[in-house]
Amino acid sequence: MNPAFSVVFLTTLIGAAQGLVIALVGVEAAGQLGLVDGAAVPQLFYVVGAALSCLLGAAGLVASFFHLGHPERAWRAIAMWRTSWLSRECLCLPLFLACAFAYGVAHLCGLPYTLAIGAVAVVASGLLFVCTGMIYACLRFLQEWATPLTLVNFALLGCASGFTLATASAAWLAPALVGPLAVLACLLTLAGCASRVASLVRNARLRPKSTVQSATGIRGARVEQKSRGFTAGAFNLREFFHGKTPATLKRIKWTFLVAAFAVPLVLVAFGANVRPVWASLALLCAAAVIQYAGLVAERWFFFAEARHPQNLYYRQA
């Protein structure tokens, strides 16, 4: 497939926003249960985190409009919510943003039941992960996506980046939380790496179910295509193949494995234990930025890795 950067930024930005909200609500729940010192966590930590989550989610929403041929008709995307995962995502994203906004406002104004509002935001985040992942996992003719690992990867990678952001925020606003959040961020990064490597190994073993014979409708033991029938550009040539060489794909694969997992893991581990505070904050912020850049490369590779059956015909020169 030919990756669209609008969708790449949409999925990575909202994933980080979802993971950040889950981290915030998890911290508040841990404080209520006595697992952490809730009194040591300032309200500003929740307010800033919720605001950052809304900002990331809104940026992802804006990015998605660049993928539309007619943005003025975007409202029609929700029309097929009964059968379309894309329509369900279009409903869940504003719901998630509204819940994250309400959660931040409740903490800002000192309102009661903040944890209950946060719980609703976590549920909305989970539903959004499911909808976003299922948009791709439900496409059975794209074998690289048609696996539960697609949904698992979307959720784990979003949570990993969100918890890394939460750790960086804690270094600034709630230093007592840096240790626990750093441990969770590292565990989620490792889990995301394991699931992503598992999907890479699985996809490398796949063999196309379609053939040149089934693509062209010609029944013959040996069919060799000499021309695709036209020489000018066309939709089929632009949208379903990225045009990059195998060597380029290999470089991008190793780039995201290092940038999204290895480097952030080391930076978070060191950043959680280094002093003074400004050094810890710098390392954790660097971890968040590098991890997000790595996830952009990962999501680009995710789309490019999918081999559309139509390319058996249209990619032939």
Secondary structure as GFF3:
##gff-version 3
##sequence-region A 1 317
A	DSSP	alpha_helix	5	33	.	.	.	ID=ss1
A	DSSP	three_ten_helix	38	40	.	.	.	ID=ss2
A	DSSP	alpha_helix	43	65	.	.	.	ID=ss3
A	DSSP	three_ten_helix	71	78	.	.	.	ID=ss4
A	DSSP	alpha_helix	85	108	.	.	.	ID=ss5
A	DSSP	alpha_helix	114	137	.	.	.	ID=ss6
A	DSSP	alpha_helix	148	173	.	.	.	ID=ss7
A	DSSP	three_ten_helix	175	177	.	.	.	ID=ss8
A	DSSP	alpha_helix	178	204	.	.	.	ID=ss9
A	DSSP	alpha_helix	212	216	.	.	.	ID=ss10
A	DSSP	alpha_helix	235	239	.	.	.	ID=ss11
A	DSSP	alpha_helix	246	257	.	.	.	ID=ss12
A	DSSP	pi_helix	258	262	.	.	.	ID=ss13
A	DSSP	alpha_helix	263	271	.	.	.	ID=ss14
A	DSSP	alpha_helix	277	305	.	.	.	ID=ss15
A	DSSP	alpha_helix	311	314	.	.	.	ID=ss16
###
